[in-house]
């Protein structure tokens, strides 16, 4: 296993002086919500399994302070696996010829929303590859229909990079949240992982535009991607602190053998969970998903994430026949479950680790208070 964090290896014998410094840095981060670059790097370079319980408990306690043991559920609808982008790690990028492509009509998307509503969800996450089929006019019509039929829901879009004018039109039509992972805050790594026509600067500009318009914004990054370093991960932490997103999606890099990065090792669960915990301490009120990628990497990966600070899960309510085709990475879990089965499974997993589901709209806590005061 190729760990980014070298001292997580099982055979490493820890030094008490190193452990004590890591504990002190975790306490400092908990209190001040920021560290110096060299302090973050010290944790990543030196943390071992001995110190992880302290980090995990610190992160969980911060989550509990604001959200208790509630886990917000969002119904996920993957509407298209067409994509014009060239992310070298992604199994649905435009170069991949081995996958059967699909896209849902607006009527089909509405049916998924209605099914999710009947299952209790009050937030829908509508996700796609970057598919030019979904024009602003088409999406505005979809949004207006959703909000007319289900006015008490939140709608989250995750459709990739678009113009500021497009984002504004989607916001005006009723979109509440927009998820756009920054992928990595390292220009070098971004350019390694993406096609030459993709722009590191444009990605950041999109996130800035989303915040300026007024969306609840989600960013995020992968852990363990090829050539990634601890310095790169420190840059992710500083970028997130600067951006101040409402949600951060963190998951392991999972290798897809039909992509340009085939043959690389995937990221690991311990590394991914360390970054989840650090982001909880960095952004105490942030919404943190226990991602499907964590569950695909390890049988109880999502449950482990809940116990260290995650507080969102996204059961899939896409048509079952399409789920296996949305193959960003291979061996994705839950592709054959019905929406009802997925809902019951998720609830069982959440309750099984001492948490409870929250079927409200699940806003960031600061926005909940604004709503209550309006």
DRENLOPA-201793 format. One record per residue (C-alpha): z, y, x; residue number from 1; residue in one letter. Coordinates in Angstrom, 1 decimal. Example, Ala and Ser with C-alpha at 12.3 -4.5 7.8 and 13.67 -1.06 7.14 Angstrom:
REC      pz      py      px   nr  rest
REC     7.8    -4.5    12.3    1     A
REC     7.1    -1.1    13.7    2     S
***
This chain:
REC      pz      py      px   nr  rest
REC     0.0     0.0     0.0    1     X
REC    -1.0     3.4     1.4    2     X
REC     1.8     5.7     0.6    3     X
REC     1.3     9.5     1.0    4     X
REC     5.1     9.7     1.4    5     X
REC     5.6     7.5     4.5    6     X
REC     9.3     6.8     4.2    7     X
REC     9.0     5.2     0.8    8     X
REC     8.1     1.9     2.6    9     X
REC    10.6    -0.8     1.9   10     X
REC    11.4    -1.5     5.5   11     X
REC    12.5     2.1     6.3   12     X
REC    16.2     2.5     7.2   13     X
REC    17.4     5.9     6.1   14     X
REC    19.5     8.4     8.1   15     X
REC    22.4     9.9     6.3   16     X
REC    21.8    13.4     7.7   17     X
REC    18.2    13.3     6.3   18     X
REC    19.6    12.1     2.9   19     X
REC    22.1    14.9     2.8   20     X
REC    19.5    17.5     3.5   21     X
REC    17.2    16.1     0.7   22     X
REC    20.2    16.2    -1.7   23     X
REC    20.8    19.8    -0.7   24     X
REC    17.2    20.7    -1.3   25     X
REC    17.1    19.0    -4.7   26     X
REC    20.3    21.0    -5.7   27     X
REC    18.6    24.2    -4.5   28     X
REC    15.5    23.5    -6.4   29     X
REC    17.5    22.7    -9.5   30     X
REC    19.4    26.0    -9.3   31     X
REC    16.6    28.3    -8.1   32     X
REC    13.5    26.5    -9.5   33     X
REC    11.6    27.1    -6.2   34     X
REC    11.7    26.1    -2.5   35     X
REC    10.0    27.3     0.6   36     X
REC     6.8    25.4     1.5   37     X
REC     8.5    23.7     4.5   38     X
REC    11.4    22.6     2.2   39     X
REC     9.1    20.9    -0.3   40     X
REC     7.3    19.3     2.6   41     X
REC    10.5    18.0     4.0   42     X
REC    11.3    16.2     0.8   43     X
REC     7.8    14.7     0.5   44     X
REC     7.8    13.6     4.2   45     X
REC    11.3    12.2     4.2   46     X
REC    12.3    11.0     0.8   47     X
REC    13.1     7.2     0.5   48     X
REC    14.2     5.0    -2.4   49     X
REC    17.8     5.9    -1.5   50     X
REC    17.4     9.5    -2.6   51     X
REC    15.1     8.9    -5.6   52     X
REC    17.9     8.2    -8.1   53     X
REC    19.5    11.6    -7.3   54     X
REC    16.1    13.3    -7.8   55     X
REC    15.5    11.4   -11.0   56     X
REC    18.9    12.2   -12.5   57     X
REC    18.6    15.8   -11.6   58     X
REC    15.2    16.1   -13.3   59     X
REC    16.4    14.2   -16.4   60     X
REC    19.5    16.4   -16.8   61     X
REC    17.2    19.5   -16.7   62     X
REC    15.0    18.1   -19.4   63     X
REC    18.0    17.2   -21.5   64     X
REC    19.3    20.7   -21.3   65     X
REC    16.3    22.0   -23.1   66     X
REC    14.8    19.1   -25.0   67     X
REC    17.6    16.5   -25.2   68     X
REC    16.1    13.0   -25.5   69     X
REC    13.3    14.0   -27.9   70     X
REC     9.7    12.9   -27.1   71     X
REC     6.9    14.8   -28.8   72     X
REC     4.0    12.7   -30.1   73     X
REC     0.4    14.0   -30.1   74     X
REC    -2.5    12.1   -31.6   75     X
REC    -5.3    11.7   -29.0   76     X
REC    -8.9    11.7   -30.1   77     X
REC   -11.5    11.0   -27.3   78     X
REC   -14.6    12.3   -29.0   79     X
REC   -17.3    11.8   -26.3   80     X
REC   -17.8    10.1   -23.0   81     X
REC   -20.9    12.1   -22.1   82     X
REC   -20.2    14.4   -19.2   83     X
REC   -22.4    16.7   -17.2   84     X
REC   -19.9    17.0   -14.3   85     X
REC   -19.9    15.1   -11.1   86     X
REC   -16.2    14.3   -10.4   87     X
REC   -16.6    11.6    -7.8   88     X
REC   -13.5     9.6    -9.0   89     X
REC   -14.4     9.6   -12.7   90     X
REC   -16.0     6.6   -14.5   91     X
REC   -17.7     8.8   -17.1   92     X
REC   -19.4    11.3   -14.8   93     X
REC   -23.1    11.9   -15.3   94     X
REC   -24.1     9.6   -12.4   95     X
REC   -22.4     6.5   -13.7   96     X
REC   -25.2     4.3   -15.3   97     X
REC   -23.1     1.2   -16.2   98     X
REC   -21.3     2.7   -19.2   99     X
REC   -22.5     2.9   -22.8  100     X
REC   -22.3     6.5   -24.0  101     X
REC   -21.0     7.6   -27.4  102     X
REC   -20.0    10.8   -29.2  103     X
REC   -18.3    11.4   -32.5  104     X
REC   -19.6    13.5   -35.3  105     X
REC   -17.5    16.3   -36.8  106     X
REC   -16.9    14.1   -39.9  107     X
REC   -15.7    11.2   -37.7  108     X
REC   -13.3    13.6   -35.9  109     X
REC   -11.9    14.8   -39.2  110     X
REC   -11.4    11.2   -40.3  111     X
REC    -9.4    10.6   -37.1  112     X
REC    -7.3    13.7   -37.8  113     X
REC    -6.6    12.6   -41.4  114     X
REC    -5.5     9.1   -40.1  115     X
REC    -3.3    10.7   -37.5  116     X
REC    -1.8    13.0   -40.1  117     X
REC    -0.9    10.1   -42.4  118     X
REC     0.8     8.4   -39.3  119     X
REC     3.0    11.5   -39.0  120     X
REC     1.3    13.4   -36.1  121     X
REC     1.3    17.2   -36.3  122     X
REC    -0.6    17.8   -33.1  123     X
REC    -4.1    16.5   -32.3  124     X
REC    -5.5    16.4   -28.8  125     X
REC    -9.3    16.5   -28.9  126     X
REC   -10.6    15.4   -25.6  127     X
REC   -14.1    14.9   -24.2  128     X
REC   -16.2    14.7   -21.1  129     X
REC   -18.0    18.0   -20.6  130     X
REC   -20.6    17.4   -23.3  131     X
REC   -23.0    20.3   -24.1  132     X
REC   -23.6    18.8   -27.5  133     X
REC   -20.4    20.4   -28.8  134     X
REC   -21.5    24.0   -29.0  135     X
REC   -19.2    26.8   -30.0  136     X
REC   -20.6    26.9   -33.5  137     X
REC   -20.0    23.1   -34.0  138     X
REC   -16.5    23.3   -32.7  139     X
REC   -15.6    26.4   -34.7  140     X
REC   -16.7    24.5   -37.8  141     X
REC   -14.6    21.6   -36.8  142     X
REC   -11.5    23.7   -36.2  143     X
REC   -11.8    25.6   -39.4  144     X
REC   -12.1    22.3   -41.4  145     X
REC    -9.1    20.8   -39.6  146     X
REC    -6.9    23.9   -40.2  147     X
REC    -8.0    24.2   -43.8  148     X
REC    -7.2    20.6   -44.7  149     X
REC    -4.1    20.4   -42.5  150     X
REC    -2.7    23.9   -42.0  151     X
REC     0.6    22.8   -40.6  152     X
REC    -0.9    21.1   -37.4  153     X
REC    -1.5    22.3   -33.9  154     X
REC    -4.9    21.6   -32.3  155     X
REC    -5.2    21.0   -28.6  156     X
REC    -8.7    21.0   -27.0  157     X
REC    -9.5    19.4   -23.6  158     X
REC   -13.2    19.9   -23.2  159     X
REC   -13.5    21.2   -19.7  160     X
REC   -14.8    24.4   -18.2  161     X
REC   -16.4    26.9   -20.6  162     X
REC   -17.1    30.6   -20.6  163     X
REC   -14.3    33.1   -21.5  164     X
REC   -16.3    34.0   -24.6  165     X
REC   -16.4    30.4   -25.6  166     X
REC   -12.7    30.0   -25.1  167     X
REC   -12.1    33.2   -27.2  168     X
REC   -14.2    31.9   -30.0  169     X
REC   -12.3    28.6   -30.0  170     X
REC    -9.0    30.4   -30.0  171     X
REC   -10.0    32.7   -32.9  172     X
REC   -11.1    29.6   -34.9  173     X
REC    -7.6    28.1   -34.7  174     X
REC    -7.2    26.3   -31.4  175     X
REC    -3.6    26.5   -30.3  176     X
REC    -3.6    24.8   -26.9  177     X
REC    -6.1    24.0   -24.2  178     X
REC    -5.7    21.4   -21.5  179     X
REC    -7.6    21.8   -18.2  180     X
REC    -6.2    20.0   -15.2  181     X
REC    -6.7    22.0   -12.1  182     X
REC    -7.0    18.5   -10.4  183     X
REC    -5.8    19.9    -7.0  184     X
REC    -4.8    23.3    -5.6  185     X
REC    -6.3    22.4    -2.2  186     X
REC    -9.8    23.8    -1.9  187     X
REC   -10.6    21.2     0.8  188     X
REC    -9.5    18.3    -1.4  189     X
REC   -11.2    19.7    -4.5  190     X
REC   -14.5    20.0    -2.7  191     X
REC   -14.1    16.4    -1.4  192     X
REC   -13.5    15.0    -4.9  193     X
REC   -16.2    16.9    -6.8  194     X
REC   -19.9    17.4    -6.7  195     X
REC   -21.3    20.4    -4.7  196     X
REC   -22.3    22.3    -7.9  197     X
REC   -18.7    22.3    -9.1  198     X
REC   -16.5    25.3    -8.2  199     X
REC   -12.8    25.4    -7.2  200     X
REC   -12.8    29.1    -8.0  201     X
REC   -14.3    28.7   -11.4  202     X
REC   -11.7    26.1   -12.3  203     X
REC    -9.0    28.5   -11.5  204     X
REC   -10.7    31.3   -13.3  205     X
REC   -11.0    29.2   -16.5  206     X
REC    -7.2    28.6   -16.4  207     X
REC    -6.6    32.3   -15.9  208     X
REC    -8.9    33.1   -18.8  209     X
REC    -7.1    30.6   -21.1  210     X
REC    -3.7    32.2   -20.3  211     X
REC    -5.0    35.7   -20.8  212     X
REC    -6.5    34.9   -24.2  213     X
REC    -3.2    33.5   -25.4  214     X
REC    -3.6    29.7   -25.5  215     X
REC    -0.7    27.4   -24.8  216     X
REC    -2.1    26.1   -21.5  217     X
REC    -1.9    22.8   -19.8  218     X
REC    -2.8    22.2   -16.1  219     X
REC    -2.2    19.1   -13.9  220     X
REC    -3.2    17.1   -10.9  221     X
REC    -3.7    13.6    -9.5  222     X
REC    -1.4    11.9    -7.0  223     X
REC    -2.7     9.6    -4.3  224     X
REC    -6.4    10.5    -4.3  225     X
REC    -8.4     9.7    -1.2  226     X
REC    -7.6    12.1     1.7  227     X
REC    -4.8    13.8    -0.2  228     X
REC    -1.9    14.9     2.0  229     X
REC     1.7    16.1     1.3  230     X
REC     0.6    19.6     2.2  231     X
REC    -2.0    19.4    -0.6  232     X
REC     0.8    18.4    -3.1  233     X
REC     2.9    21.3    -2.0  234     X
REC     0.0    23.6    -2.8  235     X
REC    -0.1    22.0    -6.3  236     X
REC     3.6    22.9    -6.8  237     X
REC     3.1    26.5    -5.7  238     X
REC     0.0    26.9    -7.8  239     X
REC     1.8    25.6   -10.9  240     X
REC     4.7    28.0   -10.2  241     X
REC     2.2    30.9   -10.0  242     X
REC     0.2    29.9   -13.1  243     X
REC     3.3    29.1   -15.3  244     X
REC     1.5    26.6   -17.7  245     X
REC     3.2    25.3   -20.8  246     X
REC     2.3    21.7   -20.0  247     X
REC     1.5    19.8   -16.8  248     X
REC    -0.2    16.4   -16.8  249     X
REC     0.5    14.3   -13.7  250     X
REC    -0.9    10.9   -13.1  251     X
REC    -1.9     8.6   -10.3  252     X
REC    -5.4     8.5    -8.9  253     X
REC    -6.8     5.2   -10.2  254     X
REC    -9.9     3.9    -8.4  255     X
REC   -13.0     3.2   -10.5  256     X
REC   -15.4     0.7    -8.8  257     X
REC   -18.6     2.3   -10.3  258     X
REC   -18.0     5.7    -8.7  259     X
REC   -18.7     7.2    -5.4  260     X
REC   -15.1     6.7    -4.4  261     X
REC   -15.1     2.9    -5.0  262     X
REC   -13.1     0.8    -2.6  263     X
REC   -10.2     3.3    -2.2  264     X
REC    -6.6     2.4    -2.9  265     X
REC    -5.1     3.9    -6.1  266     X
REC    -2.1     6.1    -6.1  267     X
REC     1.4     4.5    -6.5  268     X
REC     4.0     4.8    -9.2  269     X
REC     6.9     6.0    -7.0  270     X
REC     4.8     8.8    -5.6  271     X
REC     3.6     9.9    -9.0  272     X
REC     7.2     9.8   -10.4  273     X
REC     8.5    11.9    -7.6  274     X
REC     5.9    14.6    -8.4  275     X
REC     6.8    14.4   -12.2  276     X
REC    10.5    14.9   -11.2  277     X
REC     9.8    17.8    -8.9  278     X
REC     7.6    19.6   -11.5  279     X
REC    10.4    19.2   -14.0  280     X
REC    12.8    21.0   -11.6  281     X
REC    10.1    23.6   -10.7  282     X
REC     9.3    24.4   -14.3  283     X
REC    12.4    23.4   -16.3  284     X
REC    11.0    24.1   -19.8  285     X
REC     7.5    22.7   -19.2  286     X
REC     6.1    20.0   -21.5  287     X
REC     5.5    16.9   -19.3  288     X
REC     3.5    13.9   -20.6  289     X
REC     4.3    10.3   -19.7  290     X
REC     0.6     9.7   -19.1  291     X
REC    -1.4     6.7   -20.1  292     X
REC    -2.4     6.4   -16.4  293     X
REC     1.2     5.8   -15.5  294     X
REC     1.3     3.0   -18.1  295     X
REC    -2.0     1.6   -16.8  296     X
REC    -0.6     1.5   -13.3  297     X
REC     2.7    -0.2   -14.3  298     X
REC     3.9    -2.0   -17.4  299     X
REC     6.8     0.4   -17.9  300     X
REC     5.3     3.4   -16.0  301     X
REC     5.6     5.7   -19.1  302     X
REC     9.1     4.7   -19.8  303     X
REC    10.1     5.4   -16.2  304     X
REC     8.6     8.8   -16.5  305     X
REC    10.6     9.6   -19.7  306     X
REC    13.8     8.8   -17.8  307     X
REC    13.0    11.3   -15.1  308     X
REC    11.9    14.3   -17.1  309     X
REC     8.7    13.6   -19.2  310     X
REC     8.9    14.4   -22.9  311     X
REC     5.4    14.0   -24.4  312     X
REC     3.4    10.9   -25.2  313     X
REC    -0.1    10.7   -26.7  314     X
REC    -0.9     7.7   -28.8  315     X
REC    -4.6     7.1   -29.2  316     X
REC    -6.1     7.6   -32.7  317     X
REC    -9.8     7.4   -31.6  318     X
REC   -11.9     4.8   -33.3  319     X
REC   -10.9     1.5   -31.7  320     X
REC   -14.6     0.5   -31.0  321     X
REC   -15.0     3.5   -28.7  322     X
REC   -11.8     3.4   -26.7  323     X
REC   -12.9     1.1   -24.0  324     X
REC   -15.9     3.3   -23.4  325     X
REC   -13.8     6.3   -22.5  326     X
REC   -13.3     4.8   -19.1  327     X
REC   -12.3     7.5   -16.7  328     X
REC   -10.5     4.8   -14.7  329     X
REC   -10.6     1.0   -15.1  330     X
REC    -8.1    -1.3   -16.7  331     X
REC    -6.9     1.4   -19.1  332     X
REC    -4.2     0.1   -21.5  333     X
REC    -4.2     0.1   -25.3  334     X
REC    -8.0     0.1   -25.8  335     X
REC    -7.9    -2.7   -28.4  336     X
REC    -5.0    -1.5   -30.5  337     X
REC    -5.5     0.1   -33.9  338     X
REC    -4.1     3.6   -34.4  339     X
REC    -1.2     2.1   -36.4  340     X
REC    -0.4    -0.5   -33.8  341     X
REC    -0.5     2.2   -31.1  342     X
REC     1.9     4.4   -33.1  343     X
REC     4.4     1.5   -33.6  344     X
REC     4.2     0.4   -30.0  345     X
REC     4.8     3.9   -28.7  346     X
REC     7.8     4.4   -30.9  347     X
REC     9.3     1.1   -29.8  348     X
REC     8.9     2.0   -26.2  349     X
REC    10.5     5.4   -26.7  350     X
REC    13.4     4.1   -28.6  351     X
REC    13.8     1.2   -26.1  352     X
REC    14.7     3.6   -23.3  353     X
REC    17.2     5.7   -25.3  354     X
REC    14.9     8.4   -26.6  355     X
REC    13.8     9.4   -30.0  356     X
REC    10.4    10.5   -31.4  357     X
REC     9.9    14.1   -32.6  358     X
REC     7.0    14.4   -35.0  359     X
REC     7.1    18.2   -35.2  360     X
REC     4.4    20.3   -33.7  361     X
REC     6.1    20.1   -30.3  362     X
REC     5.6    23.6   -28.9  363     X
REC     7.0    24.7   -25.6  364     X
REC    10.6    25.7   -26.2  365     X
REC    10.1    29.4   -25.6  366     X
REC     7.3    29.4   -28.1  367     X
REC     9.5    27.5   -30.6  368     X
REC    11.9    30.4   -30.4  369     X
REC     9.2    33.0   -30.9  370     X
REC     8.1    31.2   -34.0  371     X
REC    11.6    31.0   -35.4  372     X
REC    12.1    34.8   -34.8  373     X
REC     8.8    35.9   -36.4  374     X
***
